[in-house]
């Protein structure tokens, strides 16, 4: 039962953000009824990449 359910469960929006697949991200958020969160997630991704780049330089 678990295996069948896990095959039918869509990926999380965060997965698509990390993979850089914005079309799939938009589709999943629309299916979940959270299409207003697209801009928030994209801005969070930009902030994370800036912080990540700074951390790489520090290391």
PDB file of N, CA, C and O in Angstrom:
ATOM      1  N   UNK A   1       0.824  -1.183   0.000  1.00  0.00           N
ATOM      2  CA  UNK A   1       0.000   0.000   0.000  1.00  0.00           C
ATOM      3  C   UNK A   1       0.878   1.261   0.000  1.00  0.00           C
ATOM      4  O   UNK A   1       0.623   2.204  -0.749  1.00  0.00           O
ATOM      5  N   UNK A   2       1.904   1.263   0.841  1.00  0.00           N
ATOM      6  CA  UNK A   2       2.802   2.415   0.920  1.00  0.00           C
ATOM      7  C   UNK A   2       3.520   2.645  -0.401  1.00  0.00           C
ATOM      8  O   UNK A   2       3.633   3.787  -0.846  1.00  0.00           O
ATOM      9  N   UNK A   3       4.001   1.595  -1.029  1.00  0.00           N
ATOM     10  CA  UNK A   3       4.726   1.714  -2.291  1.00  0.00           C
ATOM     11  C   UNK A   3       3.831   2.302  -3.378  1.00  0.00           C
ATOM     12  O   UNK A   3       4.261   3.171  -4.136  1.00  0.00           O
ATOM     13  N   UNK A   4       2.622   1.842  -3.452  1.00  0.00           N
ATOM     14  CA  UNK A   4       1.682   2.362  -4.439  1.00  0.00           C
ATOM     15  C   UNK A   4       1.397   3.838  -4.189  1.00  0.00           C
ATOM     16  O   UNK A   4       1.375   4.637  -5.125  1.00  0.00           O
ATOM     17  N   UNK A   5       1.184   4.193  -2.954  1.00  0.00           N
ATOM     18  CA  UNK A   5       0.907   5.586  -2.611  1.00  0.00           C
ATOM     19  C   UNK A   5       2.111   6.477  -2.916  1.00  0.00           C
ATOM     20  O   UNK A   5       1.950   7.589  -3.419  1.00  0.00           O
ATOM     21  N   UNK A   6       3.303   5.995  -2.614  1.00  0.00           N
ATOM     22  CA  UNK A   6       4.493   6.819  -2.851  1.00  0.00           C
ATOM     23  C   UNK A   6       4.749   7.034  -4.342  1.00  0.00           C
ATOM     24  O   UNK A   6       5.330   8.051  -4.721  1.00  0.00           O
ATOM     25  N   UNK A   7       4.335   6.115  -5.180  1.00  0.00           N
ATOM     26  CA  UNK A   7       4.486   6.289  -6.616  1.00  0.00           C
ATOM     27  C   UNK A   7       3.503   7.322  -7.173  1.00  0.00           C
ATOM     28  O   UNK A   7       3.788   7.968  -8.182  1.00  0.00           O
ATOM     29  N   UNK A   8       2.367   7.476  -6.528  1.00  0.00           N
ATOM     30  CA  UNK A   8       1.345   8.403  -6.997  1.00  0.00           C
ATOM     31  C   UNK A   8       1.455   9.799  -6.378  1.00  0.00           C
ATOM     32  O   UNK A   8       0.773  10.726  -6.814  1.00  0.00           O
ATOM     33  N   UNK A   9       2.306   9.949  -5.370  1.00  0.00           N
ATOM     34  CA  UNK A   9       2.471  11.230  -4.697  1.00  0.00           C
ATOM     35  C   UNK A   9       3.369  12.141  -5.524  1.00  0.00           C
ATOM     36  O   UNK A   9       4.456  11.726  -5.926  1.00  0.00           O
ATOM     37  N   UNK A  10       2.941  13.369  -5.786  1.00  0.00           N
ATOM     38  CA  UNK A  10       3.790  14.280  -6.567  1.00  0.00           C
ATOM     39  C   UNK A  10       4.992  14.742  -5.747  1.00  0.00           C
ATOM     40  O   UNK A  10       4.987  14.678  -4.517  1.00  0.00           O
ATOM     41  N   UNK A  11       6.015  15.208  -6.451  1.00  0.00           N
ATOM     42  CA  UNK A  11       7.196  15.742  -5.778  1.00  0.00           C
ATOM     43  C   UNK A  11       6.826  17.036  -5.065  1.00  0.00           C
ATOM     44  O   UNK A  11       5.849  17.697  -5.415  1.00  0.00           O
ATOM     45  N   UNK A  12       7.615  17.381  -4.068  1.00  0.00           N
ATOM     46  CA  UNK A  12       7.355  18.615  -3.339  1.00  0.00           C
ATOM     47  C   UNK A  12       7.840  19.818  -4.145  1.00  0.00           C
ATOM     48  O   UNK A  12       8.714  19.677  -5.001  1.00  0.00           O
ATOM     49  N   UNK A  13       7.289  20.977  -3.884  1.00  0.00           N
ATOM     50  CA  UNK A  13       7.747  22.175  -4.592  1.00  0.00           C
ATOM     51  C   UNK A  13       9.229  22.461  -4.355  1.00  0.00           C
ATOM     52  O   UNK A  13       9.915  22.962  -5.247  1.00  0.00           O
ATOM     53  N   UNK A  14       9.718  22.149  -3.174  1.00  0.00           N
ATOM     54  CA  UNK A  14      11.128  22.394  -2.864  1.00  0.00           C
ATOM     55  C   UNK A  14      12.032  21.555  -3.751  1.00  0.00           C
ATOM     56  O   UNK A  14      13.111  22.007  -4.134  1.00  0.00           O
ATOM     57  N   UNK A  15      11.618  20.363  -4.080  1.00  0.00           N
ATOM     58  CA  UNK A  15      12.398  19.511  -4.987  1.00  0.00           C
ATOM     59  C   UNK A  15      12.589  20.200  -6.332  1.00  0.00           C
ATOM     60  O   UNK A  15      13.687  20.208  -6.888  1.00  0.00           O
ATOM     61  N   UNK A  16      11.519  20.772  -6.841  1.00  0.00           N
ATOM     62  CA  UNK A  16      11.598  21.447  -8.135  1.00  0.00           C
ATOM     63  C   UNK A  16      12.410  22.739  -8.061  1.00  0.00           C
ATOM     64  O   UNK A  16      13.064  23.118  -9.032  1.00  0.00           O
ATOM     65  N   UNK A  17      12.369  23.409  -6.920  1.00  0.00           N
ATOM     66  CA  UNK A  17      13.196  24.602  -6.742  1.00  0.00           C
ATOM     67  C   UNK A  17      14.666  24.221  -6.795  1.00  0.00           C
ATOM     68  O   UNK A  17      15.456  24.885  -7.466  1.00  0.00           O
ATOM     69  N   UNK A  18      15.037  23.163  -6.096  1.00  0.00           N
ATOM     70  CA  UNK A  18      16.430  22.736  -6.067  1.00  0.00           C
ATOM     71  C   UNK A  18      16.905  22.253  -7.427  1.00  0.00           C
ATOM     72  O   UNK A  18      18.077  22.416  -7.767  1.00  0.00           O
ATOM     73  N   UNK A  19      16.016  21.665  -8.204  1.00  0.00           N
ATOM     74  CA  UNK A  19      16.366  21.191  -9.546  1.00  0.00           C
ATOM     75  C   UNK A  19      16.319  22.309 -10.584  1.00  0.00           C
ATOM     76  O   UNK A  19      16.830  22.140 -11.691  1.00  0.00           O
ATOM     77  N   UNK A  20      15.715  23.446 -10.244  1.00  0.00           N
ATOM     78  CA  UNK A  20      15.628  24.568 -11.165  1.00  0.00           C
ATOM     79  C   UNK A  20      14.540  24.425 -12.208  1.00  0.00           C
ATOM     80  O   UNK A  20      14.595  25.074 -13.252  1.00  0.00           O
ATOM     81  N   UNK A  21      13.561  23.593 -11.946  1.00  0.00           N
ATOM     82  CA  UNK A  21      12.470  23.349 -12.879  1.00  0.00           C
ATOM     83  C   UNK A  21      11.274  24.216 -12.495  1.00  0.00           C
ATOM     84  O   UNK A  21      10.405  23.784 -11.739  1.00  0.00           O
ATOM     85  N   UNK A  22      11.234  25.447 -13.021  1.00  0.00           N
ATOM     86  CA  UNK A  22      10.199  26.394 -12.616  1.00  0.00           C
ATOM     87  C   UNK A  22       8.819  26.042 -13.165  1.00  0.00           C
ATOM     88  O   UNK A  22       7.812  26.321 -12.515  1.00  0.00           O
ATOM     89  N   UNK A  23       8.758  25.444 -14.331  1.00  0.00           N
ATOM     90  CA  UNK A  23       7.452  25.053 -14.890  1.00  0.00           C
ATOM     91  C   UNK A  23       6.783  24.001 -14.017  1.00  0.00           C
ATOM     92  O   UNK A  23       5.594  24.101 -13.713  1.00  0.00           O
ATOM     93  N   UNK A  24       7.545  23.001 -13.620  1.00  0.00           N
ATOM     94  CA  UNK A  24       6.985  21.960 -12.758  1.00  0.00           C
ATOM     95  C   UNK A  24       6.610  22.543 -11.400  1.00  0.00           C
ATOM     96  O   UNK A  24       5.616  22.137 -10.799  1.00  0.00           O
ATOM     97  N   UNK A  25       7.406  23.495 -10.920  1.00  0.00           N
ATOM     98  CA  UNK A  25       7.098  24.162  -9.653  1.00  0.00           C
ATOM     99  C   UNK A  25       5.757  24.876  -9.739  1.00  0.00           C
ATOM    100  O   UNK A  25       4.930  24.758  -8.835  1.00  0.00           O
ATOM    101  N   UNK A  26       5.537  25.614 -10.816  1.00  0.00           N
ATOM    102  CA  UNK A  26       4.277  26.328 -10.992  1.00  0.00           C
ATOM    103  C   UNK A  26       3.097  25.355 -11.062  1.00  0.00           C
ATOM    104  O   UNK A  26       2.038  25.606 -10.488  1.00  0.00           O
ATOM    105  N   UNK A  27       3.297  24.243 -11.773  1.00  0.00           N
ATOM    106  CA  UNK A  27       2.223  23.257 -11.905  1.00  0.00           C
ATOM    107  C   UNK A  27       1.854  22.642 -10.562  1.00  0.00           C
ATOM    108  O   UNK A  27       0.673  22.496 -10.248  1.00  0.00           O
ATOM    109  N   UNK A  28       2.857  22.281  -9.772  1.00  0.00           N
ATOM    110  CA  UNK A  28       2.588  21.652  -8.478  1.00  0.00           C
ATOM    111  C   UNK A  28       1.902  22.637  -7.542  1.00  0.00           C
ATOM    112  O   UNK A  28       0.948  22.278  -6.851  1.00  0.00           O
ATOM    113  N   UNK A  29       2.380  23.873  -7.517  1.00  0.00           N
ATOM    114  CA  UNK A  29       1.749  24.857  -6.638  1.00  0.00           C
ATOM    115  C   UNK A  29       0.313  25.156  -7.054  1.00  0.00           C
ATOM    116  O   UNK A  29      -0.542  25.390  -6.201  1.00  0.00           O
ATOM    117  N   UNK A  30       0.044  25.149  -8.346  1.00  0.00           N
ATOM    118  CA  UNK A  30      -1.336  25.361  -8.805  1.00  0.00           C
ATOM    119  C   UNK A  30      -2.219  24.182  -8.415  1.00  0.00           C
ATOM    120  O   UNK A  30      -3.375  24.370  -8.039  1.00  0.00           O
ATOM    121  N   UNK A  31      -1.680  22.969  -8.503  1.00  0.00           N
ATOM    122  CA  UNK A  31      -2.452  21.783  -8.099  1.00  0.00           C
ATOM    123  C   UNK A  31      -2.764  21.818  -6.610  1.00  0.00           C
ATOM    124  O   UNK A  31      -3.826  21.370  -6.178  1.00  0.00           O
ATOM    125  N   UNK A  32      -1.820  22.360  -5.820  1.00  0.00           N
ATOM    126  CA  UNK A  32      -2.018  22.432  -4.378  1.00  0.00           C
ATOM    127  C   UNK A  32      -2.844  23.646  -3.955  1.00  0.00           C
ATOM    128  O   UNK A  32      -3.162  23.802  -2.777  1.00  0.00           O
ATOM    129  N   UNK A  33      -3.191  24.505  -4.918  1.00  0.00           N
ATOM    130  CA  UNK A  33      -3.963  25.699  -4.612  1.00  0.00           C
ATOM    131  C   UNK A  33      -3.138  26.801  -3.984  1.00  0.00           C
ATOM    132  O   UNK A  33      -3.667  27.650  -3.266  1.00  0.00           O
ATOM    133  N   UNK A  34      -1.838  26.790  -4.251  1.00  0.00           N
ATOM    134  CA  UNK A  34      -0.940  27.783  -3.644  1.00  0.00           C
ATOM    135  C   UNK A  34      -0.192  28.561  -4.722  1.00  0.00           C
ATOM    136  O   UNK A  34       1.007  28.804  -4.586  1.00  0.00           O
ATOM    137  N   UNK A  35      -0.866  28.947  -5.767  1.00  0.00           N
ATOM    138  CA  UNK A  35      -0.210  29.644  -6.873  1.00  0.00           C
ATOM    139  C   UNK A  35       0.318  31.013  -6.459  1.00  0.00           C
ATOM    140  O   UNK A  35       1.198  31.559  -7.124  1.00  0.00           O
ATOM    141  N   UNK A  36      -0.204  31.574  -5.371  1.00  0.00           N
ATOM    142  CA  UNK A  36       0.294  32.865  -4.881  1.00  0.00           C
ATOM    143  C   UNK A  36       1.691  32.756  -4.274  1.00  0.00           C
ATOM    144  O   UNK A  36       2.371  33.769  -4.115  1.00  0.00           O
ATOM    145  N   UNK A  37       2.126  31.550  -3.936  1.00  0.00           N
ATOM    146  CA  UNK A  37       3.420  31.356  -3.290  1.00  0.00           C
ATOM    147  C   UNK A  37       4.588  31.266  -4.267  1.00  0.00           C
ATOM    148  O   UNK A  37       5.734  31.152  -3.834  1.00  0.00           O
ATOM    149  N   UNK A  38       4.330  31.314  -5.558  1.00  0.00           N
ATOM    150  CA  UNK A  38       5.388  31.167  -6.555  1.00  0.00           C
ATOM    151  C   UNK A  38       6.441  32.255  -6.385  1.00  0.00           C
ATOM    152  O   UNK A  38       7.637  31.966  -6.382  1.00  0.00           O
ATOM    153  N   UNK A  39       6.010  33.489  -6.246  1.00  0.00           N
ATOM    154  CA  UNK A  39       6.957  34.593  -6.098  1.00  0.00           C
ATOM    155  C   UNK A  39       7.747  34.491  -4.800  1.00  0.00           C
ATOM    156  O   UNK A  39       8.943  34.783  -4.778  1.00  0.00           O
ATOM    157  N   UNK A  40       7.090  34.080  -3.717  1.00  0.00           N
ATOM    158  CA  UNK A  40       7.784  33.930  -2.439  1.00  0.00           C
ATOM    159  C   UNK A  40       8.871  32.869  -2.512  1.00  0.00           C
ATOM    160  O   UNK A  40       9.971  33.058  -1.993  1.00  0.00           O
ATOM    161  N   UNK A  41       8.561  31.763  -3.155  1.00  0.00           N
ATOM    162  CA  UNK A  41       9.532  30.678  -3.261  1.00  0.00           C
ATOM    163  C   UNK A  41      10.696  31.079  -4.153  1.00  0.00           C
ATOM    164  O   UNK A  41      11.846  30.770  -3.842  1.00  0.00           O
ATOM    165  N   UNK A  42      10.418  31.757  -5.247  1.00  0.00           N
ATOM    166  CA  UNK A  42      11.496  32.208  -6.131  1.00  0.00           C
ATOM    167  C   UNK A  42      12.404  33.219  -5.434  1.00  0.00           C
ATOM    168  O   UNK A  42      13.621  33.179  -5.615  1.00  0.00           O
ATOM    169  N   UNK A  43      11.831  34.122  -4.643  1.00  0.00           N
ATOM    170  CA  UNK A  43      12.660  35.088  -3.924  1.00  0.00           C
ATOM    171  C   UNK A  43      13.491  34.399  -2.845  1.00  0.00           C
ATOM    172  O   UNK A  43      14.632  34.789  -2.598  1.00  0.00           O
ATOM    173  N   UNK A  44      12.929  33.382  -2.206  1.00  0.00           N
ATOM    174  CA  UNK A  44      13.692  32.616  -1.221  1.00  0.00           C
ATOM    175  C   UNK A  44      14.853  31.887  -1.876  1.00  0.00           C
ATOM    176  O   UNK A  44      15.932  31.778  -1.294  1.00  0.00           O
ATOM    177  N   UNK A  45      14.635  31.395  -3.069  1.00  0.00           N
ATOM    178  CA  UNK A  45      15.702  30.712  -3.804  1.00  0.00           C
ATOM    179  C   UNK A  45      16.836  31.681  -4.117  1.00  0.00           C
ATOM    180  O   UNK A  45      18.007  31.329  -3.976  1.00  0.00           O
ATOM    181  N   UNK A  46      16.501  32.900  -4.542  1.00  0.00           N
ATOM    182  CA  UNK A  46      17.524  33.900  -4.839  1.00  0.00           C
ATOM    183  C   UNK A  46      18.313  34.264  -3.591  1.00  0.00           C
ATOM    184  O   UNK A  46      19.537  34.383  -3.644  1.00  0.00           O
ATOM    185  N   UNK A  47      17.620  34.444  -2.461  1.00  0.00           N
ATOM    186  CA  UNK A  47      18.299  34.751  -1.204  1.00  0.00           C
ATOM    187  C   UNK A  47      19.229  33.621  -0.795  1.00  0.00           C
ATOM    188  O   UNK A  47      20.346  33.865  -0.338  1.00  0.00           O
ATOM    189  N   UNK A  48      18.774  32.390  -0.956  1.00  0.00           N
ATOM    190  CA  UNK A  48      19.589  31.234  -0.597  1.00  0.00           C
ATOM    191  C   UNK A  48      20.836  31.168  -1.462  1.00  0.00           C
ATOM    192  O   UNK A  48      21.919  30.867  -0.959  1.00  0.00           O
ATOM    193  N   UNK A  49      20.703  31.444  -2.753  1.00  0.00           N
ATOM    194  CA  UNK A  49      21.866  31.369  -3.634  1.00  0.00           C
ATOM    195  C   UNK A  49      22.886  32.449  -3.285  1.00  0.00           C
ATOM    196  O   UNK A  49      24.089  32.207  -3.381  1.00  0.00           O
ATOM    197  N   UNK A  50      22.433  33.632  -2.884  1.00  0.00           N
ATOM    198  CA  UNK A  50      23.352  34.694  -2.471  1.00  0.00           C
ATOM    199  C   UNK A  50      24.086  34.299  -1.200  1.00  0.00           C
ATOM    200  O   UNK A  50      25.300  34.474  -1.100  1.00  0.00           O
ATOM    201  N   UNK A  51      23.354  33.770  -0.235  1.00  0.00           N
ATOM    202  CA  UNK A  51      23.970  33.335   1.019  1.00  0.00           C
ATOM    203  C   UNK A  51      24.932  32.187   0.761  1.00  0.00           C
ATOM    204  O   UNK A  51      26.016  32.140   1.342  1.00  0.00           O
ATOM    205  N   UNK A  52      24.540  31.263  -0.106  1.00  0.00           N
ATOM    206  CA  UNK A  52      25.376  30.117  -0.432  1.00  0.00           C
ATOM    207  C   UNK A  52      26.679  30.563  -1.093  1.00  0.00           C
ATOM    208  O   UNK A  52      27.745  30.034  -0.778  1.00  0.00           O
ATOM    209  N   UNK A  53      26.602  31.533  -2.006  1.00  0.00           N
ATOM    210  CA  UNK A  53      27.802  32.035  -2.669  1.00  0.00           C
ATOM    211  C   UNK A  53      28.739  32.708  -1.666  1.00  0.00           C
ATOM    212  O   UNK A  53      29.955  32.537  -1.751  1.00  0.00           O
ATOM    213  N   UNK A  54      28.198  33.458  -0.735  1.00  0.00           N
ATOM    214  CA  UNK A  54      29.019  34.095   0.294  1.00  0.00           C
ATOM    215  C   UNK A  54      29.688  33.038   1.169  1.00  0.00           C
ATOM    216  O   UNK A  54      30.858  33.170   1.530  1.00  0.00           O
ATOM    217  N   UNK A  55      28.944  31.998   1.503  1.00  0.00           N
ATOM    218  CA  UNK A  55      29.490  30.931   2.349  1.00  0.00           C
ATOM    219  C   UNK A  55      30.616  30.204   1.623  1.00  0.00           C
ATOM    220  O   UNK A  55      31.603  29.825   2.254  1.00  0.00           O
ATOM    221  N   UNK A  56      30.492  30.002   0.323  1.00  0.00           N
ATOM    222  CA  UNK A  56      31.555  29.354  -0.454  1.00  0.00           C
ATOM    223  C   UNK A  56      32.832  30.177  -0.428  1.00  0.00           C
ATOM    224  O   UNK A  56      33.924  29.620  -0.314  1.00  0.00           O
ATOM    225  N   UNK A  57      32.711  31.486  -0.532  1.00  0.00           N
ATOM    226  CA  UNK A  57      33.895  32.345  -0.479  1.00  0.00           C
ATOM    227  C   UNK A  57      34.557  32.302   0.898  1.00  0.00           C
ATOM    228  O   UNK A  57      35.783  32.321   1.003  1.00  0.00           O
ATOM    229  N   UNK A  58      33.747  32.245   1.943  1.00  0.00           N
ATOM    230  CA  UNK A  58      34.288  32.192   3.299  1.00  0.00           C
ATOM    231  C   UNK A  58      35.042  30.885   3.513  1.00  0.00           C
ATOM    232  O   UNK A  58      36.116  30.876   4.114  1.00  0.00           O
ATOM    233  N   UNK A  59      34.484  29.788   3.024  1.00  0.00           N
ATOM    234  CA  UNK A  59      35.139  28.481   3.171  1.00  0.00           C
ATOM    235  C   UNK A  59      36.441  28.468   2.404  1.00  0.00           C
ATOM    236  O   UNK A  59      37.146  27.458   2.400  1.00  0.00           O
TER     237      UNK A  59
END
